[in-house]
Amino acid sequence: MFKEFKAALLVFLALTVITGVIYPAVVTGVAQLLFVSQANGSLIERNGRAVGSALLGQAFTAPEYFWSRPSATGPVPNNGAVSSGSNLGATNPNLEKSVRTRIDVLRAADAENKRPIPVDLVMASGSGLDPHISPAAAEFQVERVARARRLPPAQVRALVAAATQGRTFGLLGEPRVNVLELNLALDGKRK
């Protein structure tokens, strides 16, 4: 019996060293060599300080900024420590109430805009932390942002076009706009 216990203990220790020390060290080393930005959180820096991550949404509510998708993390919005969707089903009255509230906020912020509101401006993503909006959601907000910044809408549209990322490898996913990067580009265009 001691012989089997000793063998099991040696296998346990060997696997612990391989999977708990060697493998993580190799993966971390490769990531730091080949994918430095991604391995360190895809941080976006301005003037030598981190202002956010390209991978995590941030809440913008001022009229001169493009607004992100709603966050489903609670009680603090865009909290990376509690990534989750809302888990509210399509027939749940709380989902309808929160969507209606978001619609009302968007309409109040730009009463002149009568176009349909893109769904990604009223529904949270599966993680509740999505940093992107669709080009349609960005276009929906162009006039409000242009008015608030006293910029020509064509100039704001050009910034949206420059910030729009295509499908990954030309076929995966949908075109998207990183809201933080777009808002930082707008801040660089202040009059």
Residue pairs with C-beta under 8 A, 6 or more apart in sequence:
28 39
31 38
31 39
32 39
37 43
41 53
41 55
42 53
42 54
42 55
43 50
43 52
43 53
43 54
44 50
44 51
44 52
44 53
44 54
44 180
44 181
44 184
45 51
46 184
51 180
51 184
52 58
52 180
53 131
53 180
54 131
54 178
54 180
54 181
55 129
55 131
56 78
56 80
56 129
56 131
57 68
57 69
57 71
57 78
57 129
57 130
57 131
57 132
57 179
57 180
58 68
58 78
58 131
58 179
58 180
59 68
59 71
59 77
59 78
60 66
60 67
60 68
60 179
60 183
61 67
62 148
63 109
63 110
63 144
63 145
63 147
63 148
64 145
64 148
64 149
64 186
65 145
65 183
65 186
66 133
66 138
66 141
66 145
66 177
66 179
66 182
66 183
66 186
67 106
67 121
67 133
67 141
67 179
68 78
68 130
68 131
68 133
68 179
69 120
69 121
69 123
69 124
69 125
69 130
69 132
69 133
69 137
70 77
70 98
70 102
70 121
70 122
70 123
70 124
71 77
71 78
71 79
71 124
71 128
71 129
72 84
72 85
72 86
72 124
72 125
72 127
72 128
73 79
73 80
73 82
73 83
73 84
73 128
73 129
74 82
76 82
78 128
78 129
80 129
83 127
83 128
83 129
84 127
84 128
85 124
85 125
85 126
85 127
85 128
86 95
86 98
86 124
86 128
88 94
88 95
88 98
89 95
99 122
99 123
102 121
102 122
103 117
103 122
106 117
106 121
106 122
107 113
107 117
109 144
110 141
110 143
110 144
112 143
113 140
113 143
113 144
115 140
117 140
118 133
118 134
118 136
118 137
118 140
120 130
120 133
120 134
120 137
121 133
121 137
121 140
121 141
124 130
131 178
131 179
131 180
132 165
132 176
132 177
132 178
132 179
133 176
133 177
133 179
134 174
134 175
134 176
134 177
135 160
135 164
135 175
135 176
135 177
137 177
138 160
138 163
138 164
138 177
138 182
139 157
139 160
142 153
142 156
142 157
142 160
143 153
145 151
145 156
145 186
146 152
146 153
146 155
146 156
149 156
149 186
149 189
149 190
149 191
150 191
151 189
151 191
155 189
156 186
159 182
159 185
159 186
159 189
160 177
160 182
162 185
163 177
163 178
163 181
163 182
163 185
164 175
164 176
164 177
165 175
165 176
165 177
165 178
166 175
167 173
167 174
167 175
